[in-house]
Amino acid sequence: MSMNFDAVRATPGVAVFTADDIPGVNDCGPLIHDDSVLAQGIVQYVGQPMFIVVATSHDTARLAARRVMIEFEDLVPILTL
């Protein structure tokens, strides 16, 4: 997975954060500690957060978030436990 945030960062009043910006462990699993806060290297499920956009307004954040360029390889889904 690769993400290009140049257009996002060019938006006035916007900051963007990825898993690399999280100090410490990128994990929010309460017991097993296997649930990433943000995807890092691989997206594990549909809807998994990949980055955070902080902006001066809600509309600006939504606009900036749509400007990210993401490339990733489709993987074979795992459909069993």
PyMOL Python script that loads the backbone (N, CA, C, O; Angstrom):
from pymol import cmd

cmd.read_pdbstr("""\
ATOM      1  N   MET A   1       0.847  -1.162   0.000  1.00  0.00           N
ATOM      2  CA  MET A   1       0.000   0.000   0.000  1.00  0.00           C
ATOM      3  C   MET A   1       0.898   1.231   0.000  1.00  0.00           C
ATOM      4  O   MET A   1       1.885   1.288   0.734  1.00  0.00           O
ATOM      5  N   SER A   2       0.556   2.207  -0.819  1.00  0.00           N
ATOM      6  CA  SER A   2       1.273   3.479  -0.790  1.00  0.00           C
ATOM      7  C   SER A   2       0.249   4.613  -0.803  1.00  0.00           C
ATOM      8  O   SER A   2      -0.790   4.529  -1.457  1.00  0.00           O
ATOM      9  N   MET A   3       0.566   5.664  -0.070  1.00  0.00           N
ATOM     10  CA  MET A   3      -0.332   6.817   0.010  1.00  0.00           C
ATOM     11  C   MET A   3       0.463   8.082  -0.272  1.00  0.00           C
ATOM     12  O   MET A   3       1.552   8.276   0.268  1.00  0.00           O
ATOM     13  N   ASN A   4      -0.092   8.944  -1.124  1.00  0.00           N
ATOM     14  CA  ASN A   4       0.534  10.218  -1.452  1.00  0.00           C
ATOM     15  C   ASN A   4      -0.355  11.326  -0.899  1.00  0.00           C
ATOM     16  O   ASN A   4      -1.510  11.460  -1.301  1.00  0.00           O
ATOM     17  N   PHE A   5       0.182  12.112   0.018  1.00  0.00           N
ATOM     18  CA  PHE A   5      -0.588  13.157   0.694  1.00  0.00           C
ATOM     19  C   PHE A   5      -0.239  14.566   0.217  1.00  0.00           C
ATOM     20  O   PHE A   5      -0.626  15.540   0.862  1.00  0.00           O
ATOM     21  N   ASP A   6       0.481  14.696  -0.894  1.00  0.00           N
ATOM     22  CA  ASP A   6       0.893  16.020  -1.369  1.00  0.00           C
ATOM     23  C   ASP A   6      -0.295  16.961  -1.544  1.00  0.00           C
ATOM     24  O   ASP A   6      -0.248  18.099  -1.077  1.00  0.00           O
ATOM     25  N   ALA A   7      -1.351  16.514  -2.201  1.00  0.00           N
ATOM     26  CA  ALA A   7      -2.524  17.363  -2.431  1.00  0.00           C
ATOM     27  C   ALA A   7      -3.267  17.655  -1.133  1.00  0.00           C
ATOM     28  O   ALA A   7      -3.840  18.733  -0.971  1.00  0.00           O
ATOM     29  N   VAL A   8      -3.256  16.706  -0.216  1.00  0.00           N
ATOM     30  CA  VAL A   8      -3.904  16.908   1.086  1.00  0.00           C
ATOM     31  C   VAL A   8      -3.158  17.992   1.858  1.00  0.00           C
ATOM     32  O   VAL A   8      -3.765  18.925   2.384  1.00  0.00           O
ATOM     33  N   ARG A   9      -1.853  17.856   1.919  1.00  0.00           N
ATOM     34  CA  ARG A   9      -1.037  18.822   2.668  1.00  0.00           C
ATOM     35  C   ARG A   9      -1.038  20.211   2.025  1.00  0.00           C
ATOM     36  O   ARG A   9      -0.773  21.204   2.702  1.00  0.00           O
ATOM     37  N   ALA A  10      -1.332  20.288   0.734  1.00  0.00           N
ATOM     38  CA  ALA A  10      -1.391  21.579   0.042  1.00  0.00           C
ATOM     39  C   ALA A  10      -2.681  22.338   0.358  1.00  0.00           C
ATOM     40  O   ALA A  10      -2.798  23.521   0.037  1.00  0.00           O
ATOM     41  N   THR A  11      -3.638  21.672   0.979  1.00  0.00           N
ATOM     42  CA  THR A  11      -4.897  22.308   1.351  1.00  0.00           C
ATOM     43  C   THR A  11      -4.658  23.181   2.591  1.00  0.00           C
ATOM     44  O   THR A  11      -4.175  22.677   3.605  1.00  0.00           O
ATOM     45  N   PRO A  12      -4.986  24.470   2.530  1.00  0.00           N
ATOM     46  CA  PRO A  12      -4.765  25.355   3.677  1.00  0.00           C
ATOM     47  C   PRO A  12      -5.559  24.911   4.911  1.00  0.00           C
ATOM     48  O   PRO A  12      -6.721  24.519   4.798  1.00  0.00           O
ATOM     49  N   GLY A  13      -4.933  24.972   6.075  1.00  0.00           N
ATOM     50  CA  GLY A  13      -5.607  24.656   7.329  1.00  0.00           C
ATOM     51  C   GLY A  13      -5.748  23.181   7.607  1.00  0.00           C
ATOM     52  O   GLY A  13      -6.624  22.776   8.371  1.00  0.00           O
ATOM     53  N   VAL A  14      -4.882  22.351   6.988  1.00  0.00           N
ATOM     54  CA  VAL A  14      -5.023  20.900   7.103  1.00  0.00           C
ATOM     55  C   VAL A  14      -3.717  20.265   7.580  1.00  0.00           C
ATOM     56  O   VAL A  14      -2.628  20.678   7.182  1.00  0.00           O
ATOM     57  N   ALA A  15      -3.845  19.260   8.435  1.00  0.00           N
ATOM     58  CA  ALA A  15      -2.726  18.392   8.824  1.00  0.00           C
ATOM     59  C   ALA A  15      -3.178  16.953   8.636  1.00  0.00           C
ATOM     60  O   ALA A  15      -4.356  16.642   8.817  1.00  0.00           O
ATOM     61  N   VAL A  16      -2.258  16.077   8.276  1.00  0.00           N
ATOM     62  CA  VAL A  16      -2.593  14.670   8.070  1.00  0.00           C
ATOM     63  C   VAL A  16      -1.624  13.816   8.880  1.00  0.00           C
ATOM     64  O   VAL A  16      -0.439  14.129   8.991  1.00  0.00           O
ATOM     65  N   PHE A  17      -2.153  12.732   9.443  1.00  0.00           N
ATOM     66  CA  PHE A  17      -1.358  11.832  10.280  1.00  0.00           C
ATOM     67  C   PHE A  17      -1.566  10.391   9.820  1.00  0.00           C
ATOM     68  O   PHE A  17      -2.673  10.001   9.450  1.00  0.00           O
ATOM     69  N   THR A  18      -0.487   9.604   9.848  1.00  0.00           N
ATOM     70  CA  THR A  18      -0.547   8.186   9.495  1.00  0.00           C
ATOM     71  C   THR A  18      -0.057   7.359  10.689  1.00  0.00           C
ATOM     72  O   THR A  18       0.281   7.907  11.738  1.00  0.00           O
ATOM     73  N   ALA A  19      -0.025   6.065  10.518  1.00  0.00           N
ATOM     74  CA  ALA A  19       0.457   5.178  11.586  1.00  0.00           C
ATOM     75  C   ALA A  19       1.889   5.513  11.980  1.00  0.00           C
ATOM     76  O   ALA A  19       2.271   5.326  13.135  1.00  0.00           O
ATOM     77  N   ASP A  20       2.678   6.001  11.042  1.00  0.00           N
ATOM     78  CA  ASP A  20       4.066   6.365  11.349  1.00  0.00           C
ATOM     79  C   ASP A  20       4.153   7.545  12.308  1.00  0.00           C
ATOM     80  O   ASP A  20       5.188   7.748  12.943  1.00  0.00           O
ATOM     81  N   ASP A  21       3.094   8.318  12.421  1.00  0.00           N
ATOM     82  CA  ASP A  21       3.078   9.484  13.301  1.00  0.00           C
ATOM     83  C   ASP A  21       2.625   9.163  14.720  1.00  0.00           C
ATOM     84  O   ASP A  21       2.675  10.025  15.598  1.00  0.00           O
ATOM     85  N   ILE A  22       2.183   7.931  14.948  1.00  0.00           N
ATOM     86  CA  ILE A  22       1.700   7.538  16.272  1.00  0.00           C
ATOM     87  C   ILE A  22       2.894   7.150  17.135  1.00  0.00           C
ATOM     88  O   ILE A  22       3.596   6.190  16.819  1.00  0.00           O
ATOM     89  N   PRO A  23       3.136   7.889  18.228  1.00  0.00           N
ATOM     90  CA  PRO A  23       4.239   7.486  19.101  1.00  0.00           C
ATOM     91  C   PRO A  23       3.832   6.237  19.883  1.00  0.00           C
ATOM     92  O   PRO A  23       2.694   6.130  20.339  1.00  0.00           O
ATOM     93  N   GLY A  24       4.728   5.329  20.032  1.00  0.00           N
ATOM     94  CA  GLY A  24       4.396   4.102  20.758  1.00  0.00           C
ATOM     95  C   GLY A  24       3.772   3.074  19.845  1.00  0.00           C
ATOM     96  O   GLY A  24       4.046   3.036  18.646  1.00  0.00           O
ATOM     97  N   VAL A  25       2.929   2.241  20.425  1.00  0.00           N
ATOM     98  CA  VAL A  25       2.328   1.118  19.711  1.00  0.00           C
ATOM     99  C   VAL A  25       1.050   1.551  19.002  1.00  0.00           C
ATOM    100  O   VAL A  25       0.187   2.197  19.597  1.00  0.00           O
ATOM    101  N   ASN A  26       0.936   1.192  17.726  1.00  0.00           N
ATOM    102  CA  ASN A  26      -0.238   1.485  16.905  1.00  0.00           C
ATOM    103  C   ASN A  26      -1.278   0.388  17.148  1.00  0.00           C
ATOM    104  O   ASN A  26      -1.513  -0.450  16.277  1.00  0.00           O
ATOM    105  N   ASP A  27      -1.895   0.394  18.322  1.00  0.00           N
ATOM    106  CA  ASP A  27      -2.787  -0.698  18.691  1.00  0.00           C
ATOM    107  C   ASP A  27      -3.865  -0.210  19.655  1.00  0.00           C
ATOM    108  O   ASP A  27      -3.599   0.589  20.553  1.00  0.00           O
ATOM    109  N   CYS A  28      -5.085  -0.706  19.452  1.00  0.00           N
ATOM    110  CA  CYS A  28      -6.166  -0.364  20.379  1.00  0.00           C
ATOM    111  C   CYS A  28      -6.928  -1.610  20.827  1.00  0.00           C
ATOM    112  O   CYS A  28      -8.032  -1.501  21.360  1.00  0.00           O
ATOM    113  N   GLY A  29      -6.345  -2.797  20.613  1.00  0.00           N
ATOM    114  CA  GLY A  29      -6.974  -4.037  21.055  1.00  0.00           C
ATOM    115  C   GLY A  29      -6.963  -4.131  22.567  1.00  0.00           C
ATOM    116  O   GLY A  29      -5.891  -4.064  23.169  1.00  0.00           O
ATOM    117  N   PRO A  30      -8.115  -4.285  23.206  1.00  0.00           N
ATOM    118  CA  PRO A  30      -8.168  -4.265  24.660  1.00  0.00           C
ATOM    119  C   PRO A  30      -7.568  -5.499  25.339  1.00  0.00           C
ATOM    120  O   PRO A  30      -7.046  -5.397  26.449  1.00  0.00           O
ATOM    121  N   LEU A  31      -7.636  -6.656  24.691  1.00  0.00           N
ATOM    122  CA  LEU A  31      -7.131  -7.881  25.327  1.00  0.00           C
ATOM    123  C   LEU A  31      -5.972  -8.523  24.574  1.00  0.00           C
ATOM    124  O   LEU A  31      -4.939  -8.841  25.163  1.00  0.00           O
ATOM    125  N   ILE A  32      -6.149  -8.707  23.285  1.00  0.00           N
ATOM    126  CA  ILE A  32      -5.158  -9.441  22.495  1.00  0.00           C
ATOM    127  C   ILE A  32      -4.116  -8.500  21.883  1.00  0.00           C
ATOM    128  O   ILE A  32      -3.044  -8.955  21.485  1.00  0.00           O
ATOM    129  N   HIS A  33      -4.399  -7.234  21.803  1.00  0.00           N
ATOM    130  CA  HIS A  33      -3.486  -6.243  21.252  1.00  0.00           C
ATOM    131  C   HIS A  33      -3.111  -6.560  19.804  1.00  0.00           C
ATOM    132  O   HIS A  33      -1.935  -6.609  19.444  1.00  0.00           O
ATOM    133  N   ASP A  34      -4.146  -6.773  18.984  1.00  0.00           N
ATOM    134  CA  ASP A  34      -3.913  -7.062  17.572  1.00  0.00           C
ATOM    135  C   ASP A  34      -4.789  -6.195  16.666  1.00  0.00           C
ATOM    136  O   ASP A  34      -5.023  -6.553  15.511  1.00  0.00           O
ATOM    137  N   ASP A  35      -5.270  -5.074  17.168  1.00  0.00           N
ATOM    138  CA  ASP A  35      -6.163  -4.208  16.404  1.00  0.00           C
ATOM    139  C   ASP A  35      -5.484  -2.854  16.193  1.00  0.00           C
ATOM    140  O   ASP A  35      -5.419  -2.034  17.109  1.00  0.00           O
ATOM    141  N   SER A  36      -4.979  -2.629  14.979  1.00  0.00           N
ATOM    142  CA  SER A  36      -4.276  -1.391  14.662  1.00  0.00           C
ATOM    143  C   SER A  36      -5.227  -0.202  14.684  1.00  0.00           C
ATOM    144  O   SER A  36      -6.376  -0.306  14.255  1.00  0.00           O
ATOM    145  N   VAL A  37      -4.742   0.917  15.184  1.00  0.00           N
ATOM    146  CA  VAL A  37      -5.513   2.162  15.136  1.00  0.00           C
ATOM    147  C   VAL A  37      -5.633   2.602  13.687  1.00  0.00           C
ATOM    148  O   VAL A  37      -6.727   2.924  13.222  1.00  0.00           O
ATOM    149  N   LEU A  38      -4.510   2.617  12.967  1.00  0.00           N
ATOM    150  CA  LEU A  38      -4.467   2.969  11.552  1.00  0.00           C
ATOM    151  C   LEU A  38      -3.747   1.864  10.786  1.00  0.00           C
ATOM    152  O   LEU A  38      -2.783   1.283  11.284  1.00  0.00           O
ATOM    153  N   ALA A  39      -4.221   1.577   9.568  1.00  0.00           N
ATOM    154  CA  ALA A  39      -3.577   0.561   8.732  1.00  0.00           C
ATOM    155  C   ALA A  39      -2.121   0.942   8.513  1.00  0.00           C
ATOM    156  O   ALA A  39      -1.787   2.112   8.323  1.00  0.00           O
ATOM    157  N   GLN A  40      -1.272  -0.060   8.543  1.00  0.00           N
ATOM    158  CA  GLN A  40       0.153   0.175   8.342  1.00  0.00           C
ATOM    159  C   GLN A  40       0.710  -0.938   7.467  1.00  0.00           C
ATOM    160  O   GLN A  40       0.946  -2.051   7.937  1.00  0.00           O
ATOM    161  N   GLY A  41       0.919  -0.630   6.191  1.00  0.00           N
ATOM    162  CA  GLY A  41       1.469  -1.609   5.261  1.00  0.00           C
ATOM    163  C   GLY A  41       0.427  -2.474   4.586  1.00  0.00           C
ATOM    164  O   GLY A  41       0.580  -2.820   3.414  1.00  0.00           O
ATOM    165  N   ILE A  42      -0.628  -2.832   5.296  1.00  0.00           N
ATOM    166  CA  ILE A  42      -1.693  -3.670   4.734  1.00  0.00           C
ATOM    167  C   ILE A  42      -3.028  -3.241   5.336  1.00  0.00           C
ATOM    168  O   ILE A  42      -3.134  -2.989   6.536  1.00  0.00           O
ATOM    169  N   VAL A  43      -4.043  -3.163   4.476  1.00  0.00           N
ATOM    170  CA  VAL A  43      -5.404  -2.866   4.939  1.00  0.00           C
ATOM    171  C   VAL A  43      -6.058  -4.216   5.199  1.00  0.00           C
ATOM    172  O   VAL A  43      -6.146  -5.049   4.297  1.00  0.00           O
ATOM    173  N   GLN A  44      -6.516  -4.435   6.425  1.00  0.00           N
ATOM    174  CA  GLN A  44      -7.004  -5.753   6.812  1.00  0.00           C
ATOM    175  C   GLN A  44      -8.500  -5.948   6.621  1.00  0.00           C
ATOM    176  O   GLN A  44      -8.967  -7.086   6.584  1.00  0.00           O
ATOM    177  N   TYR A  45      -9.265  -4.865   6.499  1.00  0.00           N
ATOM    178  CA  TYR A  45     -10.706  -5.006   6.305  1.00  0.00           C
ATOM    179  C   TYR A  45     -11.274  -3.739   5.674  1.00  0.00           C
ATOM    180  O   TYR A  45     -10.682  -2.663   5.760  1.00  0.00           O
ATOM    181  N   VAL A  46     -12.426  -3.889   5.042  1.00  0.00           N
ATOM    182  CA  VAL A  46     -13.096  -2.756   4.412  1.00  0.00           C
ATOM    183  C   VAL A  46     -13.473  -1.750   5.493  1.00  0.00           C
ATOM    184  O   VAL A  46     -14.090  -2.105   6.497  1.00  0.00           O
ATOM    185  N   GLY A  47     -13.101  -0.507   5.282  1.00  0.00           N
ATOM    186  CA  GLY A  47     -13.420   0.534   6.240  1.00  0.00           C
ATOM    187  C   GLY A  47     -12.357   0.783   7.286  1.00  0.00           C
ATOM    188  O   GLY A  47     -12.541   1.641   8.148  1.00  0.00           O
ATOM    189  N   GLN A  48     -11.246   0.059   7.240  1.00  0.00           N
ATOM    190  CA  GLN A  48     -10.181   0.275   8.223  1.00  0.00           C
ATOM    191  C   GLN A  48      -9.573   1.661   8.006  1.00  0.00           C
ATOM    192  O   GLN A  48      -9.212   2.004   6.879  1.00  0.00           O
ATOM    193  N   PRO A  49      -9.455   2.453   9.055  1.00  0.00           N
ATOM    194  CA  PRO A  49      -8.841   3.780   8.914  1.00  0.00           C
ATOM    195  C   PRO A  49      -7.383   3.657   8.475  1.00  0.00           C
ATOM    196  O   PRO A  49      -6.639   2.819   8.985  1.00  0.00           O
ATOM    197  N   MET A  50      -6.984   4.506   7.518  1.00  0.00           N
ATOM    198  CA  MET A  50      -5.615   4.496   7.015  1.00  0.00           C
ATOM    199  C   MET A  50      -4.856   5.759   7.387  1.00  0.00           C
ATOM    200  O   MET A  50      -3.626   5.753   7.435  1.00  0.00           O
ATOM    201  N   PHE A  51      -5.576   6.840   7.650  1.00  0.00           N
ATOM    202  CA  PHE A  51      -4.952   8.107   8.007  1.00  0.00           C
ATOM    203  C   PHE A  51      -5.984   8.986   8.699  1.00  0.00           C
ATOM    204  O   PHE A  51      -7.181   8.703   8.677  1.00  0.00           O
ATOM    205  N   ILE A  52      -5.496  10.058   9.314  1.00  0.00           N
ATOM    206  CA  ILE A  52      -6.360  11.013  10.007  1.00  0.00           C
ATOM    207  C   ILE A  52      -6.117  12.392   9.411  1.00  0.00           C
ATOM    208  O   ILE A  52      -4.970  12.805   9.242  1.00  0.00           O
ATOM    209  N   VAL A  53      -7.186  13.098   9.095  1.00  0.00           N
ATOM    210  CA  VAL A  53      -7.085  14.476   8.619  1.00  0.00           C
ATOM    211  C   VAL A  53      -7.663  15.391   9.692  1.00  0.00           C
ATOM    212  O   VAL A  53      -8.788  15.197  10.154  1.00  0.00           O
ATOM    213  N   VAL A  54      -6.877  16.392  10.080  1.00  0.00           N
ATOM    214  CA  VAL A  54      -7.315  17.402  11.036  1.00  0.00           C
ATOM    215  C   VAL A  54      -7.328  18.723  10.283  1.00  0.00           C
ATOM    216  O   VAL A  54      -6.362  19.059   9.597  1.00  0.00           O
ATOM    217  N   ALA A  55      -8.426  19.476  10.408  1.00  0.00           N
ATOM    218  CA  ALA A  55      -8.544  20.719   9.643  1.00  0.00           C
ATOM    219  C   ALA A  55      -9.281  21.781  10.439  1.00  0.00           C
ATOM    220  O   ALA A  55      -9.816  21.519  11.516  1.00  0.00           O
ATOM    221  N   THR A  56      -9.296  22.969   9.891  1.00  0.00           N
ATOM    222  CA  THR A  56      -9.947  24.101  10.550  1.00  0.00           C
ATOM    223  C   THR A  56     -11.460  24.012  10.495  1.00  0.00           C
ATOM    224  O   THR A  56     -12.145  24.707  11.246  1.00  0.00           O
ATOM    225  N   SER A  57     -11.999  23.166   9.615  1.00  0.00           N
ATOM    226  CA  SER A  57     -13.449  22.967   9.568  1.00  0.00           C
ATOM    227  C   SER A  57     -13.748  21.549   9.076  1.00  0.00           C
ATOM    228  O   SER A  57     -12.896  20.883   8.488  1.00  0.00           O
ATOM    229  N   HIS A  58     -14.955  21.119   9.327  1.00  0.00           N
ATOM    230  CA  HIS A  58     -15.390  19.790   8.893  1.00  0.00           C
ATOM    231  C   HIS A  58     -15.344  19.701   7.368  1.00  0.00           C
ATOM    232  O   HIS A  58     -14.853  18.715   6.818  1.00  0.00           O
ATOM    233  N   ASP A  59     -15.850  20.718   6.690  1.00  0.00           N
ATOM    234  CA  ASP A  59     -15.869  20.701   5.223  1.00  0.00           C
ATOM    235  C   ASP A  59     -14.461  20.658   4.639  1.00  0.00           C
ATOM    236  O   ASP A  59     -14.216  19.955   3.659  1.00  0.00           O
ATOM    237  N   THR A  60     -13.543  21.398   5.230  1.00  0.00           N
ATOM    238  CA  THR A  60     -12.162  21.399   4.756  1.00  0.00           C
ATOM    239  C   THR A  60     -11.531  20.027   4.946  1.00  0.00           C
ATOM    240  O   THR A  60     -10.804  19.556   4.072  1.00  0.00           O
ATOM    241  N   ALA A  61     -11.797  19.383   6.067  1.00  0.00           N
ATOM    242  CA  ALA A  61     -11.268  18.042   6.323  1.00  0.00           C
ATOM    243  C   ALA A  61     -11.794  17.048   5.300  1.00  0.00           C
ATOM    244  O   ALA A  61     -11.035  16.225   4.786  1.00  0.00           O
ATOM    245  N   ARG A  62     -13.078  17.116   5.001  1.00  0.00           N
ATOM    246  CA  ARG A  62     -13.667  16.196   4.020  1.00  0.00           C
ATOM    247  C   ARG A  62     -13.078  16.425   2.632  1.00  0.00           C
ATOM    248  O   ARG A  62     -12.771  15.467   1.922  1.00  0.00           O
ATOM    249  N   LEU A  63     -12.921  17.676   2.246  1.00  0.00           N
ATOM    250  CA  LEU A  63     -12.335  18.007   0.956  1.00  0.00           C
ATOM    251  C   LEU A  63     -10.903  17.483   0.871  1.00  0.00           C
ATOM    252  O   LEU A  63     -10.528  16.851  -0.116  1.00  0.00           O
ATOM    253  N   ALA A  64     -10.116  17.742   1.892  1.00  0.00           N
ATOM    254  CA  ALA A  64      -8.714  17.319   1.900  1.00  0.00           C
ATOM    255  C   ALA A  64      -8.587  15.799   1.876  1.00  0.00           C
ATOM    256  O   ALA A  64      -7.733  15.264   1.168  1.00  0.00           O
ATOM    257  N   ALA A  65      -9.416  15.101   2.632  1.00  0.00           N
ATOM    258  CA  ALA A  65      -9.344  13.637   2.692  1.00  0.00           C
ATOM    259  C   ALA A  65      -9.610  13.001   1.327  1.00  0.00           C
ATOM    260  O   ALA A  65      -9.054  11.948   1.015  1.00  0.00           O
ATOM    261  N   ARG A  66     -10.441  13.624   0.529  1.00  0.00           N
ATOM    262  CA  ARG A  66     -10.736  13.087  -0.809  1.00  0.00           C
ATOM    263  C   ARG A  66      -9.573  13.289  -1.772  1.00  0.00           C
ATOM    264  O   ARG A  66      -9.578  12.718  -2.862  1.00  0.00           O
ATOM    265  N   ARG A  67      -8.587  14.081  -1.398  1.00  0.00           N
ATOM    266  CA  ARG A  67      -7.460  14.372  -2.291  1.00  0.00           C
ATOM    267  C   ARG A  67      -6.296  13.397  -2.168  1.00  0.00           C
ATOM    268  O   ARG A  67      -5.354  13.471  -2.956  1.00  0.00           O
ATOM    269  N   VAL A  68      -6.339  12.500  -1.216  1.00  0.00           N
ATOM    270  CA  VAL A  68      -5.238  11.543  -1.043  1.00  0.00           C
ATOM    271  C   VAL A  68      -5.223  10.560  -2.216  1.00  0.00           C
ATOM    272  O   VAL A  68      -6.273  10.160  -2.719  1.00  0.00           O
ATOM    273  N   MET A  69      -4.027  10.183  -2.637  1.00  0.00           N
ATOM    274  CA  MET A  69      -3.860   9.202  -3.700  1.00  0.00           C
ATOM    275  C   MET A  69      -3.366   7.907  -3.057  1.00  0.00           C
ATOM    276  O   MET A  69      -2.276   7.866  -2.487  1.00  0.00           O
ATOM    277  N   ILE A  70      -4.179   6.849  -3.154  1.00  0.00           N
ATOM    278  CA  ILE A  70      -3.850   5.571  -2.522  1.00  0.00           C
ATOM    279  C   ILE A  70      -3.733   4.496  -3.589  1.00  0.00           C
ATOM    280  O   ILE A  70      -4.590   4.382  -4.465  1.00  0.00           O
ATOM    281  N   GLU A  71      -2.669   3.710  -3.508  1.00  0.00           N
ATOM    282  CA  GLU A  71      -2.493   2.550  -4.374  1.00  0.00           C
ATOM    283  C   GLU A  71      -2.287   1.329  -3.497  1.00  0.00           C
ATOM    284  O   GLU A  71      -1.470   1.342  -2.576  1.00  0.00           O
ATOM    285  N   PHE A  72      -3.034   0.273  -3.790  1.00  0.00           N
ATOM    286  CA  PHE A  72      -2.822  -0.962  -3.054  1.00  0.00           C
ATOM    287  C   PHE A  72      -3.190  -2.143  -3.932  1.00  0.00           C
ATOM    288  O   PHE A  72      -3.952  -2.021  -4.892  1.00  0.00           O
ATOM    289  N   GLU A  73      -2.631  -3.280  -3.579  1.00  0.00           N
ATOM    290  CA  GLU A  73      -2.846  -4.518  -4.309  1.00  0.00           C
ATOM    291  C   GLU A  73      -4.024  -5.265  -3.685  1.00  0.00           C
ATOM    292  O   GLU A  73      -4.097  -5.407  -2.464  1.00  0.00           O
ATOM    293  N   ASP A  74      -4.944  -5.741  -4.526  1.00  0.00           N
ATOM    294  CA  ASP A  74      -6.035  -6.569  -4.025  1.00  0.00           C
ATOM    295  C   ASP A  74      -5.474  -7.906  -3.574  1.00  0.00           C
ATOM    296  O   ASP A  74      -4.699  -8.538  -4.292  1.00  0.00           O
ATOM    297  N   LEU A  75      -5.866  -8.331  -2.387  1.00  0.00           N
ATOM    298  CA  LEU A  75      -5.424  -9.617  -1.862  1.00  0.00           C
ATOM    299  C   LEU A  75      -6.583 -10.594  -1.836  1.00  0.00           C
ATOM    300  O   LEU A  75      -7.744 -10.187  -1.847  1.00  0.00           O
ATOM    301  N   VAL A  76      -6.278 -11.862  -1.801  1.00  0.00           N
ATOM    302  CA  VAL A  76      -7.309 -12.894  -1.692  1.00  0.00           C
ATOM    303  C   VAL A  76      -7.899 -12.805  -0.283  1.00  0.00           C
ATOM    304  O   VAL A  76      -7.160 -12.860   0.700  1.00  0.00           O
ATOM    305  N   PRO A  77      -9.228 -12.668  -0.177  1.00  0.00           N
ATOM    306  CA  PRO A  77      -9.811 -12.547   1.158  1.00  0.00           C
ATOM    307  C   PRO A  77      -9.733 -13.846   1.941  1.00  0.00           C
ATOM    308  O   PRO A  77      -9.785 -14.939   1.378  1.00  0.00           O
ATOM    309  N   ILE A  78      -9.606 -13.700   3.258  1.00  0.00           N
ATOM    310  CA  ILE A  78      -9.648 -14.841   4.163  1.00  0.00           C
ATOM    311  C   ILE A  78     -11.050 -14.865   4.755  1.00  0.00           C
ATOM    312  O   ILE A  78     -11.437 -13.940   5.469  1.00  0.00           O
ATOM    313  N   LEU A  79     -11.801 -15.897   4.470  1.00  0.00           N
ATOM    314  CA  LEU A  79     -13.208 -15.951   4.850  1.00  0.00           C
ATOM    315  C   LEU A  79     -13.493 -16.955   5.960  1.00  0.00           C
ATOM    316  O   LEU A  79     -14.652 -17.281   6.218  1.00  0.00           O
ATOM    317  N   THR A  80     -12.466 -17.440   6.605  1.00  0.00           N
ATOM    318  CA  THR A  80     -12.656 -18.370   7.723  1.00  0.00           C
ATOM    319  C   THR A  80     -11.962 -17.831   8.955  1.00  0.00           C
ATOM    320  O   THR A  80     -11.129 -16.929   8.866  1.00  0.00           O
ATOM    321  N   LEU A  81     -12.306 -18.385  10.104  1.00  0.00           N
ATOM    322  CA  LEU A  81     -11.664 -17.971  11.342  1.00  0.00           C
ATOM    323  C   LEU A  81     -10.244 -18.450  11.364  1.00  0.00           C
ATOM    324  O   LEU A  81      -9.524 -18.203  12.331  1.00  0.00           O
TER     325      LEU A  81
END
""", "prot")
cmd.dss("prot")
cmd.show_as("cartoon", "prot")
cmd.util.cbc("prot")
cmd.orient("prot")
